[in-house]
C-alpha cells in the first residue's frame, strides 16, 4: 500500500495509545482521533510493512461517544490523546487495554475489576513541567511538545494541569520577555531559561517553583523572586536548578535555593509529607488516595509482617504500610527523596521504618544472598518495570504477597509472566490516574503458590 493512497474503512479497535484501528486488505492502519464504529475516508501517510499509519480525510459517521475536546490546543499538543472521547468510553478503553495486554503478554485470563474512575478528570496534576524555547520568528515560547516531536507548542493554559501552575508559567514567560532573558539552546549552549517546574500541595496549598536554567549566573533573580511572591503569596520555595547538559532529562544535578527551604509540604491519606524538587510524588493526589487505600487493603498486612517497599520515593507507601506492619524498609535510589522520606517518618512520628539509598534491584540481590526474607513486597517501579535481576531475587526471597503498582501494562504483563512459576495473580485493578491520556495505572496482587510455600 503506497503512502498518500486513499481508502475507506471502519474503526474496529484501538491501539495502546488511543489511535483507531482500521483493517484494509488484511493490513491494520492506525488512525489518530478515529473512534470505534466510525467510518472514514483515510489517507495513508506511512506504510510500515506490518502496519500502516493514516489520517482522517473525511469522517463519514460519528460515534455517540465522540465529544468536542475542551482544549484549544488539542490535536497539536502531545499532552493528551483522548479528549475527543467521552470520559466513560476512556475508562472502558483503558480497562480493555489492560485486559488485552495481560492476556497477550502475561498469559493472564482472570478477572479484572472495573477501573476506578476519577472525580476530577481535568486540572488534576499537582506537578507541571514546561520547556522554554523560541518559535520560527525567534520569539520566546513555553508550553508542551507536539506529539512525537521536540517542537514546543506555545500554551497559556493546560486543562489537565493545576491552574495556578499555568499562571506562574505565564508570569515567568512575561518576566523573561520584559528582561530580555532568552530560552536556553542546549545545542549551542546559549540563552538561559530551559524549563519551569511547579509543584503544588493540594491540601496545604503550598507552591514550589523550580527555574531550570542552562547557566548559573542569574542577575535578575531578585526581580523574579519579588514578582512571583507578590503574585502568589502561597509560594513556599523557589529553586534554581542548573542543567547545561545535552539531554532530555529536565532537572540537572546542581541546585540553588533562591527562597524558602527547598521543599513544600502536603498531606496524603492522613500523613504529612515533605517534597523536594527531585522527589517522586504521584502527580494525581486525588486518585492516589484511592490507589494506595486499595493497595494496602489487598496486601492484608498483619502486625507481624516484615515489609519491603521498593522504589519508595518520599516514603508514601512505606509510611502507610508501617501503620499496619511490624517493620517496613523503603528502598529508593534518589538521595533527595530518601532524605525527604526520613524527615517524613519523623514528621509523622513513625518509628518502625528504615530507608535505604540504593538501586532496588542490587539491594534485593544483596538481601537475597544474605538469606533475608520479607512477608510482603510493594513495588511501584518506573515505566519499564522491574529488571530481571530484581525478579530473580524475588524468587529467592519469596515474599508471600507481592503488591505491584504499574504505570505501564506491558511491563506488568512481562513481569507477571516471569514470576508465573512461583506466583499466581489474585487481583487486578486498573485506576484512572491520567485522565484524557492513554496512560493507565494498574494494581495487581501476586500470591506465592501453595506448592512453593509447602
N, C-alpha and C positions, 0 to 999 in steps of 0.2 A: 504494500500500500504506500503510495507516494505521498510525501508532505504536500499540503495545500489541496488535497483531494477532498471533495465534499461528500458526506454520507448522511443518511438519515437513520436515527436509532432511538431506542427507548432505554432509559436508565434502569438497570436491574439490580444494582448493588452499590456499595460504597467502598472506596479504598481506605486504608488505615488513617489517612489524613483528610478524609471527608470529600474526596472527589467522587463524582458519579462514574459508574462503570457501564459502558455500552459494549455489547458484543456485535462485531460485524465480520461475517465470513470466518467465524471462529476466533478472531483476534480481539482481545479486550482493549478498549480505548478508554483512557482516563480523562474525564472532562470536569474541570472546576465549575462549581456553582450549579450543577445539574442534580436534580433530586430524583429519588426513586419513583418510577412510574411516569416521569415526564418524557415526552418525545421532543426531539430537537433535530434541526439541521446542524451538522457539526463539520468544522474544518479540521482536518488532520494537520497538526503542526510539527509532529515529530514521530517517526517510526523507529522504535527501539528494537524491533525484531520480534521479541516475545510479547510485546505490548506496544501500543501507540498512545500518543498524547494528542488531545484535541481541545478546541474551544467552541463555545456555542455561537453559531452564526445566527440562528433564529430559533427561539423556543416555540414549539407548536402546541404544547399543552402545559398546564400549570398544576402542580401538586397542591392539594389543600394544606399541606404542611409548609408551603413557602410563605415567608413573611418579608416585609420590607426592612432591610438592615437599618438600624437606628444610627449607625456611624457614617459620617460623611466621607471617611477615608477608606471604608471597606472596599475590597477588591483591588486596592492599590497598596495598602499596608499589609505587612505579613503578620501582624499581631493576632488576628482572629481568622478563623476559616469557616465558621458555622452560623454567622449572624443571619444568613438568608433562610435558615431552618428554624422552625418553631422549637421552643425550648423542650417540650415533651418529646419531640422527634429527635432532638440532640441526645437526650437521655437514652432513648430506645437504640439509637445508632451506636452509642458507646457501649452499652451492655452487649449488643450483638458483636461488636468488635472484640471485646474481652472473651466472649464465649468461643468465637471462631478461632482466635489466636491460641487459646488454651487447648482447644481440641486439636488443631493442626500441628502445633509445635510442642505441646506439653502432654499429648495423649490423655487429656482430661475431658471426660464427657459427663461429669457430675453436675449437680445443681449449682446455679449461680444466682444469688439473691438479687432482687431488683436494686438498681443503682440508687444510692442516697442522693436526692436532689438538693440543690442549693436554694435557700430562701432569698439569696441576693445574687442573681446571675449577672449583674452589672456592678461596676465600681467596687469590686471585691478585693483587689490586690493591695496588700499593705507595703509592697516594695516596687519601686519604679526605677527603671534604668533607661535613660535617653542618650543616645550618641549625638554628638555635635559634629557638624560638617559644613560644607559650602555647596550651594546649588550651582547650576551651569553659569550663572552670572557672577559668581563669587560671593553671593550674599550668605551670611551665617544662618544656618538652619539647625533645628533639633527635633528629633522625633523617633520613629521606628524604621527598621529596614523593610524595604519592599520584599515581598515574598520571593525567596530563592535568590536574593542578591545582597550586595553591600551598599545599594543605593538608599540613602536616607530620605524618607518621606517626611516633610516638614509638617508637624502636627501640633495643634494647640490644645486638643482635648482627646484623651483616650477613654473610651467608655468602660473598659474593664479595670482601669487604674483608679487609685484614690484621687478624688477631685482636688484636694489641697496640693498633692504632688504635682499635678498638671499646672496649677497656678504658680508653684515655686519654679518649675522649669521655665515657664513663660517669663517670669521676673528675671531669672538668671540670663536668659537669652536677650532680654531687653537691656540688662546691665552690660552684657558683652558688646552689644551693638553701640551703646552710648559711649563706652570707654575704649572702643576700637580693639577689643580683645578677639583674636581670631581663633577659629577652631583648629585643633591640632591635626597636622597631617603626618601620620606615622611614617609614610614612605620617605618624605623629605625632612622629617624631624623639625617641622616649622609649626608655628602657632602655639596655642596654649590649652584651651578648653577641649577636653576629649569626651567625657561623659558627665552626666549628673545622675546621681542615685539618691532617691528619697525613700526613707523608711518611716512608717507611722505605727505607733502603738494605738491599736483600735480602742482598747479600754482606757488607756491613760491619756490619749490624745497628744502624746509627745511625738515630735518630729525630729528626724535626723537628716541632715543634708550633707552629701558627700560630693565634693567637687573633684573629679578625676582629671588631672592635668598632665600634660606631656613634659612640663618643666617645673622646677622647684620655685623659682623666683616669682612672687605674686605681689607686686607693689600695690595693687588695688584691693587687697584682701579686706582691709578695714571698711572700704566702701561697700563691698559685698556683704560683710557681716552686719553692718548697720542697717542696710536696706532690707535684708532678709528678716532680721529681728523686729524691725519696725512693722513689716507687713505681716509677719507670722510670729506673734509672741510665744506661741507654744513650741517653737523650735528649742529643743533641749541641747543639741550639739551640732556643730559644723566641723567637718573634717576635710582636709585637703589630702587626697591620695595621689601619689606621683607614679605615673605609668608611661615611661618613654619607649617601651618595648614594641617591637613589630609583632603584634599578637591580637587575637580576637578576645582574649581574656580582659574583662573590664577593669578589675582592680589590680594595681601594682603592689609591690612589697612594702614601699615606704609610705608613711602617713604622718601628717602634722595635724594636731587638733587645734583648730582656729578658735573654737568657742565650746564651752561645756566640758564634759568628762569623756567624750568619745563614745558614748553609748546612750541608748534610750531604754526605758523600762516598759513592759507590757504584761498583761495577765492572760493566762490561758488555763482553762479547766480548774480555776481556783488557785493557781500558783502564780507567783511573780517571777519575771524573767528580765535579765539584763541582756541587751542585744547590741553587739558591735557591728561595724560596717561589714566585716567578713564573715560574720556568724550566719550559719544556716538556721532559718526560722521559716516555717511554712508560710507561703505568700497569701494563703486564703484562711485567715483565722476563723472565719465564720464556719467553714467546713471542717477545719482541723479539730475543733471541739468534738464534732460528731465522729470523725475518723478515729481519734485517739480513744474516745469512750468505747467504741466498738472493738478496737484492738485490745484494750485491757479486758473487756468482757469475754472475748473468745480465748484469751490467754489463760483465764481461770486460775489466777495466781492464788497461792496459799501462803500463810505466814512462815512456812519452812522453805520456800523456793529461793534458790540462788539463781540470779538472772543476769544475762549479758545483753546489753543494748549496743549493737554495732552501728557505726555511722550516727553517733548520738547527738551531734550538733551542740546546741547550748543546753542540752540535758532535759528536753521536754519529756520524752517517754521515760527516760531514766528516773526522773523525779516522781512522775505519776505512778510508775510501777512500784517505786520504793514504798509507797503508802500501803501496799498490799503484800510485799515480799519480804524475805529475811534480809537480803542484800542484793543490790544491783550495781554492776560495773558498766560504765559508759565508755566507749572507745571512739575517738574522733581524731582525725589527722590534722585539722586546722587548729593551730595553737590558740588563736584568739577565742575560738569557740570553746575550747577546753577551759581556758581561764574564766570565761563567762559562766560555764557550767558549774565550776567550783564555787564561784560567787553566788550563783543561783541556788545551790544547795544550802549555803549559809543563809541567804536571804529568806529561804523558806523553812529554815531550821530542820532540815532533813539530814540525818547523820549516817544512815545505813546505805550510803552510796560511795563509790570511788570513781574518779575519772582518769583515763589514761590517754596521753597524747601518742597516738600510733596509727599506722595504717591497719585497718580492721583485719585484712587477710593475713599478713605476717603475724599479727598479735594472736589470732586464733590458732595459727600453725604452731606458734611457740607454746600456747596453753595446752594444745593437744599433745605435744611432745612431752610435756611435764605431767600428763595424766589428769589435768584439770577437767572438771565436769560442770555442766550447768543444767538446771531443770528446764529453763525457758530461755529461748533466744529470740530477741527482736532484731529485725534488720529493716532499715529504710535507706537502701543504697542509691547511688546516682543512677541515671537513666540506663546505663549499660549493665546494671545488675551486679550480682556478686561474681567475683572471679573464681576460677576453678580451684585455686589453692585454698580459698576460703571454704568452698563447698566440700572439698576433700576433708578438711579439718572438722567440719560439721559432722561428717560421717564417723570421725574418730571420737569426738566428744559426745555425740548422740544426745543432744537435749531432747527431753520428752515432747516438748511443744515448741514449734518454730513459727513465730508470727512474722509474716513477710509483708511489708508495705512497699508497693511498687508504683512508680510513675510511668512504667513502660511495660505493657502486657507481654510483648515478645520476650523481654528479658526474664520476666517472671515465669513464662511458659518454659523457656530453656532451662532455668534453674530447677523448676519443679520436676522436669523430666530427668535431670541429672541425679536428683535425690530419690527418684521413684522406687528404687530397690529397697530403700530403708524407710521412706516416709510416704504416708498417704494424705491426700488433700481432704480435709474435713469441712472446709468452709471457704467460700469465695464471695467477696462483697465489693463491687465497684462503688466508687464515691466520685461525685462530680465536683472536683476541686478547681477545675479550669473551664468554667462555662464560656461558651462562644468559641472555644478552640476544640481541636480534635483530641487533645490530651485527656487522659483519664487515669485516676488513681485507683489501684486495686489492692484490697486487703485479703490475704489468704492465711489460713491456719493449716500447717502441716503437722501431723502427729506421727511419732515413732511407731512403726508397726509392732503389734503384739509379739510377733515371732522374733523380732530383734530384741525386745525387752527381756523376753524369757530365754 
